[in-house]
Amino acid sequence: MKRIVMWMLSTITVLVLLFGYHTSTSGALASGSGVVAPSTPLPGSGGETTSPSASSSASPSGSSTQDTKTVTGPVAQTRWGPVQVQLTVSAGKITAVNVVQYPDNNPRDEEINSYALPILVQDTLKAQSDKIDMISGATVTSEGYLQSLQGALDQAGR
């Protein structure tokens, strides 16, 4: 009889502790606010930087030459936060990709995106299109990146 009582109390204690545990992503889900990425280089990105967008509209920015055009894709709202891509196109070729906004609400978001975003940028420059693979473990960010990238490519006439 004592064993059964001890087993029941242990089980109840474990369940209470399990359901009372708050994960690190619970704050990101509760806040739901958009985050603009700081103007710092992405680790492993080869010098590409992120910069806050002056406006969140998807209109082309000013051109520095008649063949060079910088366009900013629409903000893709994802479950973990906004994703926005900016392209520089010169003579019909993508010469630079900047990730203007990406989820960074918590250390796990930062860890995932410091790994995934440089790969997405590199793949975009290599493929010269939106025909790139998504990154395993960063599916939500990859989907948002591809959505914003497609909008930027449409604006650039590609």
Contact map, one row per residue, 1 for C-alpha under 8 A:
11111000000000000000000000000000000000000000000000000000000000000000000000000000000000000000000000000000000000000000000000000000000000000000000000000000000000
11111100000000000000000000000000000000000000000000000000000000000000000000000000000000000000000000000000000000000000000000000000000000000000000000000000000000
11111110000000000000000000000000000000000000000000000000000000000000000000000000000000000000000000000000000000000000000000000000000000000000000000000000000000
11111111000000000000000000000000000000000000000000000000000000000000000000000000000000000000000000000000000000000000000000000000000000000000000000000000000000
11111111100000000000000000000000000000000000000000000000000000000000000000000000000000000000000000000000000000000000000000000000000000000000000000000000000000
01111111110000000000000000000000000000000000000000000000000000000000000000000000000000000000000000000000000000000000000000000000000000000000000000000000000000
00111111111000000000000000000000000000000000000000000000000000000000000000000000000000000000000000000000000000000000000000000000000000000000000000000000000000
00011111111100000000000000000000000000000000000000000000000000000000000000000000000000000000000000000000000000000000000000000000000000000000000000000000000000
00001111111110000000000000000000000000000000000000000000000000000000000000000000000000000000000000000000000000000000000000000000000000000000000000000000000000
00000111111111000000000000000000000000000000000000000000000000000000000000000000000000000000000000000000000000000000000000000000000000000000000000000000000000
00000011111111100000000000000000000000000000000000000000000000000000000000000000000000000000000000000000000000000000000000000000000000000000000000000000000000
00000001111111110000000000000000000000000000000000000000000000000000000000000000000000000000000000000000000000000000000000000000000000000000000000000000000000
00000000111111111000000000000000000000000000000000000000000000000000000000000000000000000000000000000000000000000000000000000000000000000000000000000000000000
00000000011111111100000000000000000000000000000000000000000000000000000000000000000000000000000000000000000000000000000000000000000000000000000000000000000000
00000000001111111110000000000000000000000000000000000000000000000000000000000000000000000000000000000000000000000000000000000000000000000000000000000000000000
00000000000111111111000000000000000000000000000000000000000000000000000000000000000000000000000000000000000000000000000000000000000000000000000000000000000000
00000000000011111111100000000000000000000000000000000000000000000000000000000000000000000000000000000000000000000000000000000000000000000000000000000000000000
00000000000001111111100000000000000000000000000000000000000000000000000000000000000000000000000000000000000000000000000000000000000000000000000000000000000000
00000000000000111111100000000000000000000000000000000000000000000000000000000000000000000000000000000000000000000000000000000000000000000000000000000000000000
00000000000000011111110000000000000000000000000000000000000000000000000000000000000000000000000000000000000000000000000000000000000000000000000000000000000000
00000000000000001111111000000000000000000000000000000000000000000000000000000000000000000000000000000000000000000000000000000000000000000000000000000000000000
00000000000000000001111101000000000000000000000000000000000000000000000000000000000000000000000000000000000000000000000000000000000000000000000000000000000000
00000000000000000000111111000000000000000000000000000000000000000000000000000000000000000000000000000000000000000000000000000000000000000000000000000000000000
00000000000000000000011111100000000000000000000000000000000000000000000000000000000000000000000000000000010100000000000000000000000000000000000000000000000000
00000000000000000000001111111000000000000000000000000000000000000000000000000000000000000000000000000000010100000000000000000000000000000000000000000000000000
00000000000000000000011111111100000000000000000000000000000000000000000000000000000000000000000000000000000000000000000000000000000000000000000000000000000000
00000000000000000000000111111110000000000000000000000000000000000000000000000000000000000000000000000000000000000000000000000000000000000000000000000000000000
00000000000000000000000011111111000000000000000000000000000000000000000000000001000000000000000000000000110000000000000000000000000000000000000000000000000000
00000000000000000000000011111111000000000000000000000000000000000000000000000011000000000000000000000000000000000000000000000000000000000000000000000000000000
00000000000000000000000001111111000000000000000000000000000000000000000000000000000000000000000000000000000000000000000000000000000000000000000000000000000000
00000000000000000000000000111111100000000000000000000000000000000000000000000000000000000000000000000000000000000000000000000000000000000000000000000000000000
00000000000000000000000000011111110000000000000000000000000000000000000000000001100000000000000000000000000000000000000000000000000000000000000000000000000000
00000000000000000000000000000011111000000000000000000000000000000000000000000000100000000000000000000000000000000000000000000000000000000000000000000000000000
00000000000000000000000000000001111100000000000000000000000000000000000000000000110000000000000000000000000000000000000000000000000000000000000000000000000000
00000000000000000000000000000000111110000000000000000000000000000000000000000000110000000000000000001111100000000000000000000000000000000000000000000000000000
00000000000000000000000000000000011111000000000000010000000000000000000000000000000000000000000000011100000000000000000000000000000000000000000000000000000000
00000000000000000000000000000000001111100000000001110000000000000000000000000000000000000000000000011111000000000000000000000000000000000000000000000000000000
00000000000000000000000000000000000111110000000001110000000000000000000000000000000000000000000000000000000000000000000000000000000000000000000000000000000000
00000000000000000000000000000000000011111000000011110000000000000000000000000000000000000000000000000000000000000000000000000000000000000000000000000000000000
00000000000000000000000000000000000001111100000011100000000000000000000000000000000000000000000000000000000000000000000000000000000000000000000000000000000000
00000000000000000000000000000000000000111110101111000000000000000000000000000000000000000000000000000000000000000000000000000000000000000000000000000000000000
00000000000000000000000000000000000000011111101111000000000000000000000000000000000000000000000000000000000000000100110000000000000000000000000000000000000000
00000000000000000000000000000000000000001111110000000000000000000000000000000000000000000000000000000000000000000110010000000000000000000000000000000000000000
00000000000000000000000000000000000000000111111000000000000000000000000000000000000000000000000000000000000000000110010000000000000000000000000000000000000000
00000000000000000000000000000000000000001111111110000000000000000000000000000000000000000000000000000000000000000000111011000000000000000000000000000000000000
00000000000000000000000000000000000000000011111100000000000000000000000000000000000000000000000000000000000000000000010000000000000000000000000000000000000000
00000000000000000000000000000000000000001101111110000000000000000000000000000000000000000000000000000000000000000000000000000000000000000000000000000000000000
00000000000000000000000000000000000000001100111111000000000000000000000000000000000000000000000111000000000000000000000000000000000000000000000000000000000000
00000000000000000000000000000000000000111100101111100000000000000000000000000000000000000000000001100000000000000000000000000000000000000000000000000000000000
00000000000000000000000000000000000011111100000111110000000000000000000000000000000000000000000001111000000000000000000000000000000000000000000000000000000000
00000000000000000000000000000000000011110000000011111000000000000000000000000000000000000000000001111000000000000000000000000000000000000000000000000000000000
00000000000000000000000000000000000111100000000001111100000000000000000000000000000000000000000000011000000000000000000000000000000000000000000000000000000000
00000000000000000000000000000000000000000000000000111111000000000000000000000000000000000000000000010000000000000000000000000000000000000000000000000000000000
00000000000000000000000000000000000000000000000000011111000000000000000000000000000000000000000000000000000000000000000000000000000000000000000000000000000000
00000000000000000000000000000000000000000000000000001111100000000000000000000000000000000000000000000000000000000000000000000000000000000000000000000000000000
00000000000000000000000000000000000000000000000000001111110000000000000001100000000000000000000000000000000000000000000000000000000000000000000000000000000000
00000000000000000000000000000000000000000000000000000011111000000000000101100000000000000000000000000000000000000000000000000000000000000000000000000000000000
00000000000000000000000000000000000000000000000000000001111100000000001111100000000000000000000000000000000000000000000000000000000000000000000000000011000000
00000000000000000000000000000000000000000000000000000000111110000000001110000000000000000000000000000000000000000000000000000000000000000000000000000000001000
00000000000000000000000000000000000000000000000000000000011111000000111100000000000000000000000000000000000000000000000000000000000000000000000000000000001100
00000000000000000000000000000000000000000000000000000000001111100000111100000000000000000000000000000000000000000000000000000000000000000000000000000000000000
00000000000000000000000000000000000000000000000000000000000111110000110000000000000000000000000000000000000000000000000000000000000000000000000000000000000000
00000000000000000000000000000000000000000000000000000000000011111101110000000000000000000000000000000000000000000000000000000000000000000000000000000000000000
00000000000000000000000000000000000000000000000000000000000001111101100000000000000000000000000000000000000000000000000000000000000000000000000000000000000000
00000000000000000000000000000000000000000000000000000000000000111111100000000000000000000000000000000000000000000000000000000000000000000000000000000000000000
00000000000000000000000000000000000000000000000000000000000000111111100000000000000000000000000000000000000000000000000000000000000000000000000000000000000000
00000000000000000000000000000000000000000000000000000000000000001111100000000000000000001111000000000000000000000000000000000000000000000000000000000000000000
00000000000000000000000000000000000000000000000000000000000000111111110000000000000000011110000000000000000000000000000000000000000000000000000000000000000000
00000000000000000000000000000000000000000000000000000000000111111111111000000000000000011100000000000000000000000000000000000000000000000000000000000000000100
00000000000000000000000000000000000000000000000000000000000111100001111100000000000001111000000000000000000000000000000000000000000000000000000000000000000100
00000000000000000000000000000000000000000000000000000000011110000000111110000000000001110000000000000000000000000000000000000000000000000000000000000001001100
00000000000000000000000000000000000000000000000000000000111110000000011111000000000111100000000000000000000000000000000000000000000000000000000000000001000000
00000000000000000000000000000000000000000000000000000000011000000000001111100000000111100000000000000000000000000000000000000000000000000000000000011111101000
00000000000000000000000000000000000000000000000000000001110000000000000111110000000110000000000000000000000000000000000000000000000000000000000000010011000000
00000000000000000000000000000000000000000000000000000001110000000000000011111000011110000000000000001000000000000000000000000000000000000000000000010000000000
00000000000000000000000000000000000000000000000000000000000000000000000001111100011100000000000000000000000000000000000000000000000000000000000110110000000000
00000000000000000000000000000000000000000000000000000000000000000000000000111110111000000000000000000000000000000000000000000000000000000000000100000000000000
00000000000000000000000000000000000000000000000000000000000000000000000000011111111000000000000000000000000000000000000000000000000000000001100100000000000000
00000000000000000000000000001000000000000000000000000000000000000000000000001111100000000000000000000000000000000000000000000000000000000001000000000000000000
00000000000000000000000000011001000000000000000000000000000000000000000000000111110000000000000000000010100000000000000000000000000000000001100000000000000000
00000000000000000000000000000001111000000000000000000000000000000000000000001111111000000000000000000111100000000000000000000000000000000000000000000000000000
00000000000000000000000000000000011000000000000000000000000000000000000000111101111100000000000000001110000000000000000000000000000000000000000100000000000000
00000000000000000000000000000000000000000000000000000000000000000000000000111100111110000000000000111110000000000000000000000000000000000000100110010000000000
00000000000000000000000000000000000000000000000000000000000000000000000111110000011111000000000000111100000000000000000000000000000000000000000110011000000000
00000000000000000000000000000000000000000000000000000000000000000000000111100000001111100000000011111000000000000000000000000000000000000000000010011001000000
00000000000000000000000000000000000000000000000000000000000000000000011110000000000111110000000011110000000000000000000000000000000000000000000000001001000000
00000000000000000000000000000000000000000000000000000000000000000000011110000000000011111000011111000000000000000000000000000000000000000000000000000001100000
00000000000000000000000000000000000000000000000000000000000000000001111000000000000001111100011110000000000000000000000000000000000000000000000000000000000000
00000000000000000000000000000000000000000000000000000000000000000011110000000000000000111111111100000000000000000000000000000000000000000000000000000000000100
00000000000000000000000000000000000000000000000000000000000000000011100000000000000000011111111000000000000000000000000000000000000000000000000000000000000000
00000000000000000000000000000000000000000000000000000000000000000011000000000000000000001111100000000000000000000000000000000000000000000000000000000000000000
00000000000000000000000000000000000000000000000000000000000000000010000000000000000000001111110000000000000000000000000000000000000000000000000000000000000001
00000000000000000000000000000000000000000000000000000000000000000000000000000000000000001111111000000000000000000000000000000001000000000000000000000000000000
00000000000000000000000000000000000000000000000000000000000000000000000000000000000000111101111110000000000000000000000000001001000000000000000000000000000000
00000000000000000000000000000000000000000000000000000000000000000000000000000000000000111100111110000000000000000000000000001000000000000000000000000000000000
00000000000000000000000000000000000000000000000100000000000000000000000000000000000000111000011111000000000000000000000000001000000000000000000000000000000000
00000000000000000000000000000000000000000000000100000000000000000000000000000000000011110000011111100000000000000000000010011000000000000000000000000000000000
00000000000000000000000000000000000000000000000111100000000000000000000000000000000011100000000111110000000000000000000010000000000000000000000000000000000000
00000000000000000000000000000000000000000000000011100000000000000000000000000000001111000000000011111100000000000000100000000000000000000000000000000000000000
00000000000000000000000000000000000110000000000001111000000000000000000000000000001111000000000001111100000000000000000000000000000000000000000000000000000000
00000000000000000000000000000000001110000000000001110000000000000000000000100000011110000000000000111110000000000000000000000000000000000000000000000000000000
00000000000000000000000000000000001110000000000000000000000000000000000000000000111100000000000000111111000000001000000000000000000000000000100000000000000000
00000000000000000000000000000000001010000000000000000000000000000000000000000001111000000000000000001111100011001000000000000000000000000000100000000000000000
00000000000000000000000000000000001010000000000000000000000000000000000000000000100000000000000000000111111011001000000000000000000000000000000000000000000000
00000000000000000000000000010000001000000000000000000000000000000000000000000001100000000000000000000011111011000000000000000000000000000000000000000000000000
00000000000000000000000110010000000000000000000000000000000000000000000000000000000000000000000000000001111111000000000000000000000000000000000000000000000000
00000000000000000000000000000000000000000000000000000000000000000000000000000000000000000000000000000001111111100000000000000000000000000000000000000000000000
00000000000000000000000110000000000000000000000000000000000000000000000000000000000000000000000000000000011111110000000000000000000000000000000000000000000000
00000000000000000000000000000000000000000000000000000000000000000000000000000000000000000000000000000011111111111000000000000000000000000000000000000000000000
00000000000000000000000000000000000000000000000000000000000000000000000000000000000000000000000000000011111111111100000000000000000000000000000000000000000000
00000000000000000000000000000000000000000000000000000000000000000000000000000000000000000000000000000000001111111110000000000000000000000000000000000000000000
00000000000000000000000000000000000000000000000000000000000000000000000000000000000000000000000000000000000111111111000000000000000000001100000000000000000000
00000000000000000000000000000000000000000000000000000000000000000000000000000000000000000000000000000111000011111111100000000000000000000100100000000000000000
00000000000000000000000000000000000000000111000000000000000000000000000000000000000000000000000000000000000001111111110000000000000000000000000000000000000000
00000000000000000000000000000000000000000011000000000000000000000000000000000000000000000000000000000000000000111111111000000000000000000000000000000000000000
00000000000000000000000000000000000000000000000000000000000000000000000000000000000000000000000000000000000000011111111100000000000000100100010000000000000000
00000000000000000000000000000000000000000100100000000000000000000000000000000000000000000000000000100000000000001111111110000000000000000000000000000000000000
00000000000000000000000000000000000000000111110000000000000000000000000000000000000000000000000000000000000000000111111111000000000000000000000000000000000000
00000000000000000000000000000000000000000000100000000000000000000000000000000000000000000000000000000000000000000011111111100000000000100000000000000000000000
00000000000000000000000000000000000000000000000000000000000000000000000000000000000000000000000000000000000000000001111111110000000101100000010000000000000000
00000000000000000000000000000000000000000000100000000000000000000000000000000000000000000000000011000000000000000000111111111000000000000000000000000000000000
00000000000000000000000000000000000000000000100000000000000000000000000000000000000000000000000000000000000000000000011111111100000000000000000000000000000000
00000000000000000000000000000000000000000000000000000000000000000000000000000000000000000000000000000000000000000000001111111110000110000000000000000000000000
00000000000000000000000000000000000000000000000000000000000000000000000000000000000000000000000010000000000000000000000111111111111100000000000000000000000000
00000000000000000000000000000000000000000000000000000000000000000000000000000000000000000000011110000000000000000000000011111111100000000000000000000000000000
00000000000000000000000000000000000000000000000000000000000000000000000000000000000000000000000000000000000000000000000001111111000000000000000000000000000000
00000000000000000000000000000000000000000000000000000000000000000000000000000000000000000000000000000000000000000000000000111111111100000000000000000000000000
00000000000000000000000000000000000000000000000000000000000000000000000000000000000000000000110000000000000000000000000000011111110000000000000000000000000000
00000000000000000000000000000000000000000000000000000000000000000000000000000000000000000000000000000000000000000000000000011011111100000000000000000000100000
00000000000000000000000000000000000000000000000000000000000000000000000000000000000000000000000000000000000000000000000000010011111100000000000001001100000000
00000000000000000000000000000000000000000000000000000000000000000000000000000000000000000000000000000000000000000000000000010010111110000000000000000000000000
00000000000000000000000000000000000000000000000000000000000000000000000000000000000000000000000000000000000000000000000100110010111111000000000000000000000000
00000000000000000000000000000000000000000000000000000000000000000000000000000000000000000000000000000000000000000000000000100000001111100000000000000000000000
00000000000000000000000000000000000000000000000000000000000000000000000000000000000000000000000000000000000000000000000100000000000111110110011000000000000000
00000000000000000000000000000000000000000000000000000000000000000000000000000000000000000000000000000000000000000001001100000000000011111110010000000000000000
00000000000000000000000000000000000000000000000000000000000000000000000000000000000000000000000000000000000000000000000000000000000001111110000000000000000000
00000000000000000000000000000000000000000000000000000000000000000000000000000000000000000000000000000000000000010000000000000000000000111110000000000000000000
00000000000000000000000000000000000000000000000000000000000000000000000000000000000000000000000000000000000000011001000000000000000001111111110000000000000000
00000000000000000000000000000000000000000000000000000000000000000000000000000000000000000000000000000000000000000000000000000000000001111111111000000000000000
00000000000000000000000000000000000000000000000000000000000000000000000000000111000000000000000000000000000000000000000000000000000000000111111100000000000000
00000000000000000000000000000000000000000000000000000000000000000000000000000101001000000000000000000110000000001000000000000000000000000111111110000000000000
00000000000000000000000000000000000000000000000000000000000000000000000000000000000000000000000000000000000000000001000100000000000001100111111111000000000000
00000000000000000000000000000000000000000000000000000000000000000000000000000000000000000000000000000000000000000000000000000000000001000011111111100000000000
00000000000000000000000000000000000000000000000000000000000000000000000000011100011100000000000000000000000000000000000000000000000000000001111111110000000000
00000000000000000000000000000000000000000000000000000000000000000000000000010000001110000000000000000000000000000000000000000000000000000000111111111000000000
00000000000000000000000000000000000000000000000000000000000000000000000000000000000000000000000000000000000000000000000000000000010000000000011111111100000000
00000000000000000000000000000000000000000000000000000000000000000000000000010000000000000000000000000000000000000000000000000000000000000000001111111110000000
00000000000000000000000000000000000000000000000000000000000000000000000011110000001110000000000000000000000000000000000000000000000000000000000111111111000000
00000000000000000000000000000000000000000000000000000000000000000000000010000000000111000000000000000000000000000000000000000000010000000000000011111111100000
00000000000000000000000000000000000000000000000000000000000000000000000010000000000000000000000000000000000000000000000000000000010000000000000001111111110000
00000000000000000000000000000000000000000000000000000000010000000000000011000000000000000000000000000000000000000000000000000000000000000000000000111111111000
00000000000000000000000000000000000000000000000000000000010000000000001111000000000011100000000000000000000000000000000000000000000000000000000000011111111100
00000000000000000000000000000000000000000000000000000000000000000000000010000000000000100000000000000000000000000000000000000000100000000000000000001111111111
00000000000000000000000000000000000000000000000000000000000000000000000000000000000000000000000000000000000000000000000000000000000000000000000000000111111111
00000000000000000000000000000000000000000000000000000000001100000000001010000000000000000000000000000000000000000000000000000000000000000000000000000011111111
00000000000000000000000000000000000000000000000000000000000100000000111000000000000000001000000000000000000000000000000000000000000000000000000000000001111111
00000000000000000000000000000000000000000000000000000000000000000000000000000000000000000000000000000000000000000000000000000000000000000000000000000000111111
00000000000000000000000000000000000000000000000000000000000000000000000000000000000000000001000000000000000000000000000000000000000000000000000000000000111111
